[in-house]
Amino acid sequence: MEKSLQITIIVSIAIIIIAISALAITIPFKQTTEANYASPQKREFWLFNSEIPKFNEIKMGMSHDVFSMSTITVNKGDNVTIHFFNTELPGGDPHSFTIEGKTYDVNIVLNPGENKTVSFDATTAGVFPYECTFHQPTMQGQLIVLASGQP
């Protein structure tokens, strides 16, 4: 057999093996993902204030504070519970978890060392920004509510 024919056969076999492997991994993952979105669930999240390491607030002219999670993803119909903690030491800054608007009107304000829990039903699909009203523009995130059956 010619050398180029041998190389073509080896490359073809390698491509077939990669394609079969990709299918073997993707099909079970897709089925599992779709199953997780079948019915409304209770979803809990623990959210904390955090800091951008080595961030010079004075030089940058903005806060170094961020949320521990910048994205919270749920499904339409889910019951969502968010446990929000202000981990600042006494004398530190207050923080808020605020989602403005008619759909999810949430405004939790915490002093250092406090925590509060909020629960709501995710009734409307879409992307809803949340923020700390005291530390913009760095302390913000988004609540993503997926439409029913959307992976």
SVG drawing of the C-alpha trace seen along z (x, -y; Angstrom):
<svg xmlns="http://www.w3.org/2000/svg" viewBox="-45 -58 50 60">
<polyline fill="none" stroke="black" stroke-width="0.4" points="0.0,0.0 1.1,-3.5 2.2,-5.7 -0.4,-8.4 -3.2,-5.8 -2.1,-4.5 -2.1,-8.0 -5.6,-8.7 -7.0,-5.5 -5.4,-6.3 -6.8,-9.8 -10.2,-8.6 -10.3,-6.0 -9.2,-8.7 -12.0,-11.1 -14.6,-8.3 -13.4,-7.5 -13.6,-11.1 -17.1,-11.5 -18.3,-8.4 -16.7,-9.5 -18.3,-12.9 -21.8,-11.4 -21.3,-9.0 -20.6,-11.9 -23.1,-14.4 -26.2,-12.2 -26.3,-11.2 -25.5,-14.8 -28.3,-16.2 -30.8,-13.7 -29.8,-14.6 -29.9,-18.3 -33.4,-18.1 -34.6,-16.0 -33.5,-18.7 -35.7,-21.3 -38.9,-19.1 -40.7,-20.5 -40.4,-23.4 -38.0,-22.9 -37.0,-24.6 -33.7,-26.2 -31.5,-27.7 -28.5,-30.0 -26.0,-31.4 -24.8,-34.8 -22.0,-36.8 -20.2,-40.0 -16.6,-39.5 -13.7,-41.6 -11.6,-41.8 -8.1,-40.9 -5.3,-43.6 -7.8,-46.2 -6.8,-49.8 -10.2,-51.6 -8.5,-55.0 -6.6,-54.6 -9.5,-53.1 -12.1,-55.4 -14.6,-52.6 -15.4,-49.9 -13.5,-46.6 -16.7,-44.8 -18.4,-42.1 -21.0,-39.4 -19.8,-35.9 -22.0,-34.8 -22.5,-37.0 -25.1,-34.8 -28.0,-32.9 -29.9,-30.6 -33.3,-29.1 -36.3,-27.9 -39.6,-29.5 -41.9,-28.1 -39.0,-27.4 -39.3,-28.6 -36.1,-30.6 -34.6,-31.1 -31.5,-33.4 -29.6,-33.6 -27.7,-36.8 -24.8,-37.5 -22.9,-40.6 -19.5,-39.3 -18.0,-42.7 -16.6,-43.1 -18.1,-45.6 -17.5,-49.1 -17.5,-47.9 -19.9,-48.7 -23.5,-47.9 -24.5,-45.9 -27.8,-45.4 -29.2,-42.7 -31.5,-44.6 -33.6,-43.6 -35.5,-46.5 -38.7,-46.3 -42.2,-45.0 -41.4,-41.4 -39.0,-40.7 -39.0,-43.6 -36.3,-42.7 -34.4,-45.0 -32.4,-43.5 -30.1,-45.9 -27.7,-44.4 -25.3,-46.0 -22.0,-44.2 -22.4,-40.7 -26.1,-40.5 -27.9,-38.0 -31.4,-37.7 -33.3,-35.3 -35.7,-36.1 -37.9,-33.7 -40.0,-34.2 -41.5,-32.2 -39.8,-32.6 -42.9,-33.5 -41.4,-35.4 -38.6,-34.2 -35.8,-36.7 -32.6,-38.3 -33.0,-40.5 -30.0,-42.5 -29.2,-42.6 -26.9,-45.0 -25.7,-46.4 -27.0,-49.9 -23.9,-51.0 -21.2,-49.6 -21.6,-50.3 -20.5,-49.5 -18.6,-46.4 -21.2,-44.7 -23.7,-43.5 -25.0,-40.3 -27.9,-38.8 -30.8,-36.5 -31.5,-34.3 -35.0,-32.7 -35.1,-30.1 -38.4,-29.5 -40.0,-26.1 -38.1,-23.3 -35.2,-25.5 -31.8,-23.9"/>
</svg>
